[in-house]
Amino acid sequence: MNPEQIMDDLAEELTVALKALGKAKTVEDKVAYSQVVHNLTQSLGVFLNLANGMMDYGDEGDFEN
């Protein structure tokens, strides 16, 4: 699967989970949704850190011999 698609899907799921967290009434529901939000942000962070690491290298023409 395409990494960009995975990131888009994670961001979509994060939006859904945040909306559900805002509507949660019981403490148990809030804890459950906050754990989901935490896990999704951790997963999205993995891809963002990977993308950031890849940007540090730039184009192949940027390397000096």
DSSP file (Angstrom, degrees, kcal/mol; ACC not computed):
  #  RESIDUE AA STRUCTURE BP1 BP2  ACC     N-H-->O    O-->H-N    N-H-->O    O-->H-N    TCO  KAPPA ALPHA  PHI   PSI    X-CA   Y-CA   Z-CA
    1    1 A M              0   0    0      0, 0.0     5,-0.0     0, 0.0     3,-0.0   0.000 360.0 360.0 360.0 147.8    0.0    0.0    0.0
    2    2 A N     >  -     0   0    0      1,-0.1     4,-2.2     2,-0.0     3,-0.3  -0.473 360.0-138.4 -68.4 128.2    1.1    3.5   -0.8
    3    3 A P  H  > S+     0   0    0      0, 0.0     4,-2.4     0, 0.0     5,-0.2   0.856 104.5  54.7 -58.2 -35.5    2.6    5.4    2.3
    4    4 A E  H  > S+     0   0    0      2,-0.2     4,-2.4     1,-0.2     5,-0.2   0.898 107.9  49.3 -65.1 -38.8    0.7    8.5    1.4
    5    5 A Q  H  > S+     0   0    0     -3,-0.3     4,-2.6     2,-0.2    -1,-0.2   0.891 109.6  51.8 -66.4 -39.1   -2.6    6.6    1.3
    6    6 A I  H  X S+     0   0    0     -4,-2.2     4,-2.6     2,-0.2    -2,-0.2   0.926 110.6  48.2 -62.1 -44.5   -1.8    5.1    4.7
    7    7 A M  H  X S+     0   0    0     -4,-2.4     4,-2.4     2,-0.2    -2,-0.2   0.907 111.9  49.3 -63.0 -42.0   -1.1    8.6    6.1
    8    8 A D  H  X S+     0   0    0     -4,-2.4     4,-2.2     2,-0.2    -2,-0.2   0.915 112.2  48.3 -62.5 -43.1   -4.3    9.9    4.6
    9    9 A D  H  X S+     0   0    0     -4,-2.6     4,-2.5     2,-0.2    -2,-0.2   0.900 111.6  49.4 -65.0 -41.3   -6.3    7.0    6.1
   10   10 A L  H  X S+     0   0    0     -4,-2.6     4,-2.4     2,-0.2    -2,-0.2   0.912 111.1  49.6 -63.5 -42.2   -4.7    7.5    9.5
   11   11 A A  H  X S+     0   0    0     -4,-2.4     4,-2.0     2,-0.2    -2,-0.2   0.890 111.2  49.9 -64.4 -39.1   -5.5   11.2    9.4
   12   12 A E  H  X S+     0   0    0     -4,-2.2     4,-2.1     2,-0.2    -2,-0.2   0.930 111.9  46.8 -63.2 -46.5   -9.1   10.4    8.5
   13   13 A E  H  X S+     0   0    0     -4,-2.5     4,-2.6     1,-0.2    -2,-0.2   0.861 110.0  54.7 -64.3 -36.0   -9.4    7.9   11.3
   14   14 A L  H  X S+     0   0    0     -4,-2.4     4,-2.5     2,-0.2    -1,-0.2   0.907 107.1  50.2 -64.1 -41.9   -7.9   10.4   13.7
   15   15 A T  H  X S+     0   0    0     -4,-2.0     4,-2.0     2,-0.2    -2,-0.2   0.918 111.9  47.7 -61.4 -44.4  -10.5   13.0   12.8
   16   16 A V  H  X S+     0   0    0     -4,-2.1     4,-2.3     1,-0.2    -2,-0.2   0.918 112.8  48.7 -63.0 -44.1  -13.3   10.5   13.3
   17   17 A A  H  X S+     0   0    0     -4,-2.6     4,-2.5     1,-0.2    -2,-0.2   0.881 109.9  51.4 -66.3 -38.3  -11.8    9.4   16.7
   18   18 A L  H  X S+     0   0    0     -4,-2.5     4,-2.0     2,-0.2    -1,-0.2   0.893 110.5  48.7 -65.9 -39.2  -11.4   13.0   17.8
   19   19 A K  H  X S+     0   0    0     -4,-2.0     4,-1.3     2,-0.2    -2,-0.2   0.913 112.5  48.4 -65.0 -42.2  -15.0   13.8   17.0
   20   20 A A  H  X S+     0   0    0     -4,-2.3     4,-1.0     1,-0.2     3,-0.2   0.889 109.2  53.5 -65.0 -38.9  -16.2   10.7   18.8
   21   21 A L  H >< S+     0   0    0     -4,-2.5     3,-0.6     1,-0.2    -1,-0.2   0.898 106.8  52.3 -61.6 -40.7  -14.0   11.7   21.8
   22   22 A G  H 3< S+     0   0    0     -4,-2.0    -1,-0.2     1,-0.2    -2,-0.2   0.796 113.3  44.1 -65.4 -28.6  -15.7   15.1   21.9
   23   23 A K  H 3< S+     0   0    0     -4,-1.3    -1,-0.2    -3,-0.2    -2,-0.2   0.540  85.6 118.4 -93.0  -8.6  -19.1   13.4   21.9
   24   24 A A    <<  -     0   0    0     -4,-1.0    -3,-0.0    -3,-0.6     3,-0.0  -0.325  40.1-173.8 -64.1 138.9  -18.3   10.8   24.5
   25   25 A K        +     0   0    0     -2,-0.0     2,-0.2     0, 0.0    -1,-0.1   0.808  58.7  62.2-102.9 -39.6  -20.4   11.0   27.7
   26   26 A T  S  > S-     0   0    0      1,-0.1     4,-2.2     4,-0.0     5,-0.2  -0.541  79.1-123.8 -93.6 157.5  -18.9    8.5   30.1
   27   27 A V  H  > S+     0   0    0      1,-0.2     4,-2.6     2,-0.2     5,-0.2   0.887 112.8  55.4 -62.4 -39.5  -15.4    8.4   31.5
   28   28 A E  H  > S+     0   0    0      1,-0.2     4,-2.3     2,-0.2    -1,-0.2   0.907 108.8  46.9 -62.1 -42.2  -14.9    4.9   30.1
   29   29 A D  H  > S+     0   0    0      2,-0.2     4,-2.8     1,-0.2     5,-0.2   0.906 111.8  51.0 -65.6 -41.1  -15.8    6.0   26.6
   30   30 A K  H  X S+     0   0    0     -4,-2.2     4,-2.3     1,-0.2    -2,-0.2   0.900 111.2  47.9 -63.8 -40.3  -13.5    9.0   26.9
   31   31 A V  H  X S+     0   0    0     -4,-2.6     4,-1.9     2,-0.2    -1,-0.2   0.925 112.4  49.4 -65.2 -43.7  -10.6    6.8   28.1
   32   32 A A  H  X S+     0   0    0     -4,-2.3     4,-1.8     1,-0.2    -2,-0.2   0.934 114.2  43.9 -62.0 -46.9  -11.2    4.4   25.3
   33   33 A Y  H  X S+     0   0    0     -4,-2.8     4,-2.8     1,-0.2    -1,-0.2   0.856 110.4  55.4 -68.9 -33.6  -11.3    7.1   22.6
   34   34 A S  H  X S+     0   0    0     -4,-2.3     4,-2.4    -5,-0.2    -1,-0.2   0.871 107.5  50.1 -66.8 -33.7   -8.3    8.9   24.1
   35   35 A Q  H  X S+     0   0    0     -4,-1.9     4,-2.5     2,-0.2    -2,-0.2   0.892 110.7  49.6 -67.7 -39.0   -6.3    5.6   23.8
   36   36 A V  H  X S+     0   0    0     -4,-1.8     4,-2.6     2,-0.2    -2,-0.2   0.934 112.1  48.0 -63.2 -45.9   -7.5    5.3   20.1
   37   37 A V  H  X S+     0   0    0     -4,-2.8     4,-2.5     1,-0.2     5,-0.2   0.916 111.6  50.7 -60.9 -43.3   -6.4    8.9   19.5
   38   38 A H  H  X S+     0   0    0     -4,-2.4     4,-2.2     1,-0.2    -2,-0.2   0.935 111.8  46.6 -60.1 -47.3   -3.1    8.3   21.2
   39   39 A N  H  X S+     0   0    0     -4,-2.5     4,-2.3     1,-0.2    -2,-0.2   0.900 112.8  49.3 -64.4 -40.7   -2.4    5.2   19.1
   40   40 A L  H  X S+     0   0    0     -4,-2.6     4,-2.7     2,-0.2    -1,-0.2   0.900 111.3  48.7 -66.7 -40.2   -3.4    6.9   15.8
   41   41 A T  H  X S+     0   0    0     -4,-2.5     4,-2.3     2,-0.2    -1,-0.2   0.882 111.0  51.0 -67.7 -35.9   -1.2    9.9   16.5
   42   42 A Q  H  X S+     0   0    0     -4,-2.2     4,-1.5    -5,-0.2    -2,-0.2   0.926 112.4  46.7 -63.4 -43.7    1.7    7.5   17.4
   43   43 A S  H  X S+     0   0    0     -4,-2.3     4,-1.3     1,-0.2     3,-0.2   0.919 113.2  47.8 -65.0 -44.1    1.2    5.7   14.1
   44   44 A L  H  X S+     0   0    0     -4,-2.7     4,-2.3     1,-0.2    -1,-0.2   0.877 107.4  58.1 -64.4 -36.6    1.0    8.9   12.1
   45   45 A G  H  X S+     0   0    0     -4,-2.3     4,-2.7     1,-0.2     5,-0.2   0.842  99.0  58.8 -62.0 -34.0    4.1   10.1   13.8
   46   46 A V  H  X S+     0   0    0     -4,-1.5     4,-2.0    -3,-0.2    -1,-0.2   0.934 109.8  42.7 -60.2 -45.9    6.0    7.1   12.6
   47   47 A F  H  X S+     0   0    0     -4,-1.3     4,-2.6     2,-0.2    -2,-0.2   0.887 113.9  51.0 -69.6 -38.3    5.3    8.1    9.0
   48   48 A L  H  X S+     0   0    0     -4,-2.3     4,-2.5     2,-0.2    -2,-0.2   0.898 110.9  48.4 -67.1 -39.0    5.9   11.8    9.6
   49   49 A N  H  X S+     0   0    0     -4,-2.7     4,-2.5     2,-0.2    -1,-0.2   0.889 111.7  50.4 -66.0 -38.3    9.3   11.0   11.1
   50   50 A L  H  X S+     0   0    0     -4,-2.0     4,-2.0    -5,-0.2    -2,-0.2   0.931 111.7  47.2 -63.5 -45.3   10.1    8.7    8.2
   51   51 A A  H  X S+     0   0    0     -4,-2.6     4,-1.8     1,-0.2    -2,-0.2   0.898 112.0  50.9 -63.5 -40.0    9.2   11.5    5.7
   52   52 A N  H  X S+     0   0    0     -4,-2.5     4,-1.3     1,-0.2    -1,-0.2   0.910 109.6  50.2 -63.2 -42.5   11.2   14.0    7.7
   53   53 A G  H  X S+     0   0    0     -4,-2.5     4,-0.5     1,-0.2    -1,-0.2   0.858 109.7  50.8 -63.8 -35.4   14.2   11.7    7.7
   54   54 A M  H >X S+     0   0    0     -4,-2.0     3,-0.8     1,-0.2     4,-0.6   0.837 105.6  56.1 -71.8 -31.9   13.9   11.2    4.0
   55   55 A M  H >< S+     0   0    0     -4,-1.8     3,-0.6     1,-0.2    -1,-0.2   0.791  94.8  67.8 -70.2 -26.9   13.7   15.0    3.4
   56   56 A D  H 3< S+     0   0    0     -4,-1.3    -1,-0.2     1,-0.2    -2,-0.2   0.795  98.5  52.2 -62.2 -27.0   17.1   15.4    5.2
   57   57 A Y  H << S-     0   0    0     -3,-0.8    -1,-0.2    -4,-0.5    -2,-0.2   0.740  90.3-172.0 -83.0 -23.2   18.8   13.6    2.3
   58   58 A G    <<  -     0   0    0     -4,-0.6    -1,-0.2    -3,-0.6     2,-0.1  -0.188  44.0 -22.3  65.8-159.5   17.3   15.8   -0.4
   59   59 A D    >   -     0   0    0      1,-0.1     3,-1.8    -4,-0.1     4,-0.4  -0.403  65.0-110.1 -80.1 160.9   17.8   15.0   -4.0
   60   60 A E  G >  S+     0   0    0      1,-0.3     3,-1.1     2,-0.2    -1,-0.1   0.808 117.8  63.0 -61.5 -28.1   20.6   12.8   -5.2
   61   61 A G  G 3  S+     0   0    0      1,-0.2    -1,-0.3     3,-0.0    -3,-0.1   0.621  89.8  69.5 -72.4 -11.9   22.2   15.8   -6.8
   62   62 A D  G <  S+     0   0    0     -3,-1.8    -1,-0.2    -5,-0.2     2,-0.2   0.673  76.7  99.9 -79.7 -16.7   22.6   17.4   -3.4
   63   63 A F    <   -     0   0    0     -3,-1.1     2,-0.4    -4,-0.4    -6,-0.0  -0.471  66.1-141.9 -74.2 138.3   25.3   15.0   -2.3
   64   64 A E              0   0    0     -2,-0.2    -2,-0.1     1,-0.1    -1,-0.0  -0.782 360.0 360.0 -97.1 144.7   28.8   16.1   -2.5
   65   65 A N              0   0    0     -2,-0.4    -1,-0.1     0, 0.0    -2,-0.0   0.453 360.0 360.0 -85.5 360.0   31.5   13.7   -3.6
